């Protein structure tokens, strides 16, 4: 009986994990159709979708600062990220590909990044952005265990989102 229950639980978990965790909408913006994701997405989804050429282009032209990569790498086992972005948002188009390029250079496990796409009203499928008071995108929140260490909103206060991100990560105890 225990084996049957275990098998049922595993099968349910497998089905749920494969369920689409995001919605796709076409929105009229400035006279043209624009694809917008809302919900949990991934960098690989953005890379694969030809509507989002900005992702690959942003990664290609960016060279991460060595000190930022070093900080991420040094603390990678103790941190994880919750990232909010808009597939429609120019600030996200700039920051998010560069953020992933930093992670890649540091050898960071991207499975420890929760990437949530929001619509123009900053809402996501599960109301997570609203619950975390995310009002602008992109917002990158750095966690150690379940404690928020800090967040970088848009380009950061100094315009150097990557340096500010490293400063937050250095708070790891």
Secondary structure, DSSP 8 states (H G I E B T S, - for coil): -HHHHHHHHHHHHHHHHHS--EEEEEEEETTEEEEEEEEEE-HHHHHH-GGGHHHHHHHHH----HHHHHHHHHHTTT-EEEEEE-TT-HHHHHHHHHHHHHHHHHT--GGGEEEEE--TTS--TTSHHHHTT--SSSEEEEEETTEEEEEEETT-SSS-HHHHHHHHHTT--
